[in-house]
Amino acid sequence: MKTTVLILSIVFSTAAPALGRDLTLTGGAFYFNATDYYYPNFYDEAGYRGEIDYKPWANPSAFKLQFYGYPGDDNIFETIVEYGYAFGIKPAGWELSAMPTAGAAMAKFQYPAPYYPVVTHQYLPWLRSGGDVSVSRSVVGPVSLRGAYRFSVLYYFADEYAAFLPENGGSRAKLLHAPVGELTVKVNDVWRLIGRGGCEWGGYYDDVFLPKEKKARPYGEVGFGLPL
């Protein structure tokens, strides 16, 4: 039985209150038990992840650019572009928010030897739609807590990867779950310090790369931001 460890991390971000703009750059890591279809106990993997979150106006819209990399034996790389608009209320010191999102992604699968005589690449385009539902509250002074549940429906709209085609018993649509918890400490009117940790499951990773009993992928991030 392999044991996964939840990674907690720190995120530095900044905001420019006068313009209502916010730019945050984060990077971190995740862990997963990769497929052991070929060589058991050989595929424990770690990967990197990053996110650029840009709020260009005073309203709560946001553009997100995300990167995922799995540089081990499976060699999977993914780039995601999304746009979201948040709706929220603040009853009795709490802040409840929901942000629907939509976007697209491109994933690259690379299969190195010895599985194939020559290294091959496949590029898989995905449409994405989903959202982020969160609740947050100031605890004491500059300290606040936030819990969020992120989810996305991924739709594969090409025909190159046979495993996702209905005629082959697969499905073009995949559901991705990603709950996350944050602890925020506001340093001053611009800077805030955030500790973030979460876990993902679902998406195409379950079908292609993970044993059925080991689908959780804990993650954490660190980063910085600049006022605009």
C-alpha angles and dihedrals in degrees: 000000000000119000123220122206122212110233118221118196145174126247124196114201138165137207135196105220096189093061098027090233126139131185120185127178117191136172134181148132142269135198131218141164102244124209117295094192091121107030117010117227092012103096108065100140143188125195141182131247136183141180137200110200115189126182104188100183141036090258117086098258119127140189117212129196113187133186129196126183131184102185097174127090094307094054101201123166128181137184120194131191119190140167125204140177120206129219119191150164131201111213118177098338095317125111117213116188139175124189119187111206138195133181149115138264140198119209125191121204117197121189113197128194139307089046091057130017090236129033108256132194131207123189116209120193118207136188114214134200129164141100153241120246115188145169123201139173139182108246104187131338110323094350121103137166129219132186121188139179114209122190136172137187109218119203121194109210103178130080104221099094107065096194091071097049118104092221087063094049095263134112130238091208123073129180119220123196124195119169115184138185127207137191112198128195115187108219097187139324091301111026127063129180118218133188111202134182133160148144136240132204134167129035123104091309092080094055099042111027114017134072111243095248096049108054102129117106112191116202145178137186142207127192151128140242140210129216116242 
